[in-house]
Amino acid sequence: QVQLVESGGGLAQPGGSLRLSCATSGFAFSDYALIWHRQAPGKERERVASITGGAQISRYADSVEGRFTISRDNAKKTVYLQMNDLKPEDTAMYYCNAMNYWGQGTQVTVSS
């Protein structure tokens, strides 16, 4: 049974940082790309960052390039999203995704 469980969301001030984690189980983690998405109320879902299996090539949305870093720990079957210099527009529910499986999401709110 494939499971993805996000954690690490919360309230941050503008300019602050958060680190999201997505712990997984039930599939060959190291073989698959992992993707972080986000969705703010009233907005379409946005693909934030991705990291491939194998060579671990990462890609980012323009909106987060230079501020967010995606990484993975294959031994722990966990993918991370380090978010720095947070902005109010980063406020959203953040989801991790692998293949056709999704976690339940973790809320990130950026506000002073």
ChimeraX commands (.cxc) that place a marker at each C-alpha (Angstrom):
marker #1 position 0.00,0.00,0.00 radius 0.5
marker #1 position 1.50,3.27,-1.15 radius 0.5
marker #1 position 1.47,6.06,1.41 radius 0.5
marker #1 position 2.77,9.61,1.35 radius 0.5
marker #1 position 2.57,11.66,4.53 radius 0.5
marker #1 position 3.52,15.33,4.54 radius 0.5
marker #1 position 4.58,17.28,7.61 radius 0.5
marker #1 position 6.36,20.46,8.57 radius 0.5
marker #1 position 3.84,23.06,7.56 radius 0.5
marker #1 position 2.79,25.89,9.80 radius 0.5
marker #1 position 2.86,29.63,10.22 radius 0.5
marker #1 position 5.92,31.59,9.14 radius 0.5
marker #1 position 6.69,35.27,8.88 radius 0.5
marker #1 position 7.64,36.83,5.56 radius 0.5
marker #1 position 11.32,36.19,5.01 radius 0.5
marker #1 position 11.22,33.14,7.22 radius 0.5
marker #1 position 11.84,29.49,6.48 radius 0.5
marker #1 position 10.07,26.17,6.75 radius 0.5
marker #1 position 11.11,22.66,5.86 radius 0.5
marker #1 position 8.48,20.27,4.61 radius 0.5
marker #1 position 8.90,16.51,4.71 radius 0.5
marker #1 position 7.07,13.76,2.87 radius 0.5
marker #1 position 7.58,10.30,4.30 radius 0.5
marker #1 position 6.68,7.50,1.94 radius 0.5
marker #1 position 6.17,3.75,1.95 radius 0.5
marker #1 position 4.90,0.98,-0.28 radius 0.5
marker #1 position 6.93,1.53,-3.44 radius 0.5
marker #1 position 10.52,1.52,-4.72 radius 0.5
marker #1 position 11.20,5.07,-3.62 radius 0.5
marker #1 position 14.63,5.50,-5.22 radius 0.5
marker #1 position 13.27,4.63,-8.67 radius 0.5
marker #1 position 10.67,7.36,-8.89 radius 0.5
marker #1 position 10.43,11.09,-9.30 radius 0.5
marker #1 position 8.90,12.99,-6.39 radius 0.5
marker #1 position 7.02,16.22,-6.87 radius 0.5
marker #1 position 5.83,18.97,-4.55 radius 0.5
marker #1 position 2.68,20.84,-5.56 radius 0.5
marker #1 position 0.72,23.57,-3.86 radius 0.5
marker #1 position -2.77,24.94,-4.07 radius 0.5
marker #1 position -4.02,28.18,-2.62 radius 0.5
marker #1 position -7.73,28.86,-2.08 radius 0.5
marker #1 position -9.37,29.86,-5.32 radius 0.5
marker #1 position -6.28,29.11,-7.38 radius 0.5
marker #1 position -5.21,26.25,-9.58 radius 0.5
marker #1 position -2.76,23.70,-8.31 radius 0.5
marker #1 position 0.85,24.63,-9.06 radius 0.5
marker #1 position 3.77,22.30,-9.52 radius 0.5
marker #1 position 6.43,23.72,-7.23 radius 0.5
marker #1 position 9.44,21.43,-7.47 radius 0.5
marker #1 position 10.42,17.99,-8.65 radius 0.5
marker #1 position 13.33,15.64,-8.24 radius 0.5
marker #1 position 14.02,12.57,-10.32 radius 0.5
marker #1 position 15.16,9.19,-9.13 radius 0.5
marker #1 position 18.65,8.09,-10.08 radius 0.5
marker #1 position 20.52,11.28,-10.99 radius 0.5
marker #1 position 18.26,13.34,-8.68 radius 0.5
marker #1 position 17.76,16.15,-11.16 radius 0.5
marker #1 position 15.63,18.92,-9.68 radius 0.5
marker #1 position 13.41,21.49,-11.33 radius 0.5
marker #1 position 11.53,24.44,-9.91 radius 0.5
marker #1 position 8.67,26.71,-10.74 radius 0.5
marker #1 position 9.81,30.22,-11.60 radius 0.5
marker #1 position 7.90,31.50,-8.59 radius 0.5
marker #1 position 10.16,29.61,-6.15 radius 0.5
marker #1 position 13.45,29.33,-8.04 radius 0.5
marker #1 position 16.33,30.39,-5.81 radius 0.5
marker #1 position 14.24,30.25,-2.64 radius 0.5
marker #1 position 13.11,26.61,-2.41 radius 0.5
marker #1 position 15.24,23.48,-2.51 radius 0.5
marker #1 position 13.94,19.97,-3.04 radius 0.5
marker #1 position 15.97,17.00,-1.83 radius 0.5
marker #1 position 15.48,13.34,-1.14 radius 0.5
marker #1 position 16.86,10.74,1.24 radius 0.5
marker #1 position 16.48,7.37,-0.41 radius 0.5
marker #1 position 17.45,5.50,2.75 radius 0.5
marker #1 position 14.64,7.19,4.67 radius 0.5
marker #1 position 12.26,7.17,1.68 radius 0.5
marker #1 position 11.57,10.80,2.36 radius 0.5
marker #1 position 11.50,13.89,0.17 radius 0.5
marker #1 position 12.01,17.39,1.56 radius 0.5
marker #1 position 11.21,20.92,0.52 radius 0.5
marker #1 position 13.35,23.59,2.15 radius 0.5
marker #1 position 11.56,26.90,1.78 radius 0.5
marker #1 position 13.50,30.09,2.46 radius 0.5
marker #1 position 12.64,33.76,2.10 radius 0.5
marker #1 position 8.97,32.92,2.35 radius 0.5
marker #1 position 6.42,35.34,0.93 radius 0.5
marker #1 position 2.71,35.74,1.64 radius 0.5
marker #1 position 2.01,34.37,-1.84 radius 0.5
marker #1 position 3.59,31.08,-0.78 radius 0.5
marker #1 position 0.58,30.49,1.46 radius 0.5
marker #1 position -1.07,27.28,0.26 radius 0.5
marker #1 position -1.66,23.64,0.99 radius 0.5
marker #1 position 1.43,21.73,-0.06 radius 0.5
marker #1 position 1.20,18.19,-1.40 radius 0.5
marker #1 position 3.76,15.60,-2.39 radius 0.5
marker #1 position 3.11,13.26,-5.27 radius 0.5
marker #1 position 4.70,10.14,-6.71 radius 0.5
marker #1 position 3.24,8.33,-9.69 radius 0.5
marker #1 position -0.53,8.63,-9.21 radius 0.5
marker #1 position -0.33,8.81,-5.43 radius 0.5
marker #1 position -0.78,11.89,-3.29 radius 0.5
marker #1 position -0.39,12.80,0.33 radius 0.5
marker #1 position -3.03,14.57,2.38 radius 0.5
marker #1 position -1.19,17.87,2.33 radius 0.5
marker #1 position 0.32,20.22,4.88 radius 0.5
marker #1 position -0.74,23.84,5.27 radius 0.5
marker #1 position 1.79,26.63,4.93 radius 0.5
marker #1 position 0.74,30.12,5.95 radius 0.5
marker #1 position 3.05,33.10,5.54 radius 0.5
marker #1 position 1.87,36.14,7.41 radius 0.5
marker #1 position 3.13,38.81,9.76 radius 0.5
marker link #1:1,2 radius 0.2
marker link #1:2,3 radius 0.2
marker link #1:3,4 radius 0.2
marker link #1:4,5 radius 0.2
marker link #1:5,6 radius 0.2
marker link #1:6,7 radius 0.2
marker link #1:7,8 radius 0.2
marker link #1:8,9 radius 0.2
marker link #1:9,10 radius 0.2
marker link #1:10,11 radius 0.2
marker link #1:11,12 radius 0.2
marker link #1:12,13 radius 0.2
marker link #1:13,14 radius 0.2
marker link #1:14,15 radius 0.2
marker link #1:15,16 radius 0.2
marker link #1:16,17 radius 0.2
marker link #1:17,18 radius 0.2
marker link #1:18,19 radius 0.2
marker link #1:19,20 radius 0.2
marker link #1:20,21 radius 0.2
marker link #1:21,22 radius 0.2
marker link #1:22,23 radius 0.2
marker link #1:23,24 radius 0.2
marker link #1:24,25 radius 0.2
marker link #1:25,26 radius 0.2
marker link #1:26,27 radius 0.2
marker link #1:27,28 radius 0.2
marker link #1:28,29 radius 0.2
marker link #1:29,30 radius 0.2
marker link #1:30,31 radius 0.2
marker link #1:31,32 radius 0.2
marker link #1:32,33 radius 0.2
marker link #1:33,34 radius 0.2
marker link #1:34,35 radius 0.2
marker link #1:35,36 radius 0.2
marker link #1:36,37 radius 0.2
marker link #1:37,38 radius 0.2
marker link #1:38,39 radius 0.2
marker link #1:39,40 radius 0.2
marker link #1:40,41 radius 0.2
marker link #1:41,42 radius 0.2
marker link #1:42,43 radius 0.2
marker link #1:43,44 radius 0.2
marker link #1:44,45 radius 0.2
marker link #1:45,46 radius 0.2
marker link #1:46,47 radius 0.2
marker link #1:47,48 radius 0.2
marker link #1:48,49 radius 0.2
marker link #1:49,50 radius 0.2
marker link #1:50,51 radius 0.2
marker link #1:51,52 radius 0.2
marker link #1:52,53 radius 0.2
marker link #1:53,54 radius 0.2
marker link #1:54,55 radius 0.2
marker link #1:55,56 radius 0.2
marker link #1:56,57 radius 0.2
marker link #1:57,58 radius 0.2
marker link #1:58,59 radius 0.2
marker link #1:59,60 radius 0.2
marker link #1:60,61 radius 0.2
marker link #1:61,62 radius 0.2
marker link #1:62,63 radius 0.2
marker link #1:63,64 radius 0.2
marker link #1:64,65 radius 0.2
marker link #1:65,66 radius 0.2
marker link #1:66,67 radius 0.2
marker link #1:67,68 radius 0.2
marker link #1:68,69 radius 0.2
marker link #1:69,70 radius 0.2
marker link #1:70,71 radius 0.2
marker link #1:71,72 radius 0.2
marker link #1:72,73 radius 0.2
marker link #1:73,74 radius 0.2
marker link #1:74,75 radius 0.2
marker link #1:75,76 radius 0.2
marker link #1:76,77 radius 0.2
marker link #1:77,78 radius 0.2
marker link #1:78,79 radius 0.2
marker link #1:79,80 radius 0.2
marker link #1:80,81 radius 0.2
marker link #1:81,82 radius 0.2
marker link #1:82,83 radius 0.2
marker link #1:83,84 radius 0.2
marker link #1:84,85 radius 0.2
marker link #1:85,86 radius 0.2
marker link #1:86,87 radius 0.2
marker link #1:87,88 radius 0.2
marker link #1:88,89 radius 0.2
marker link #1:89,90 radius 0.2
marker link #1:90,91 radius 0.2
marker link #1:91,92 radius 0.2
marker link #1:92,93 radius 0.2
marker link #1:93,94 radius 0.2
marker link #1:94,95 radius 0.2
marker link #1:95,96 radius 0.2
marker link #1:96,97 radius 0.2
marker link #1:97,98 radius 0.2
marker link #1:98,99 radius 0.2
marker link #1:99,100 radius 0.2
marker link #1:100,101 radius 0.2
marker link #1:101,102 radius 0.2
marker link #1:102,103 radius 0.2
marker link #1:103,104 radius 0.2
marker link #1:104,105 radius 0.2
marker link #1:105,106 radius 0.2
marker link #1:106,107 radius 0.2
marker link #1:107,108 radius 0.2
marker link #1:108,109 radius 0.2
marker link #1:109,110 radius 0.2
marker link #1:110,111 radius 0.2
marker link #1:111,112 radius 0.2
view
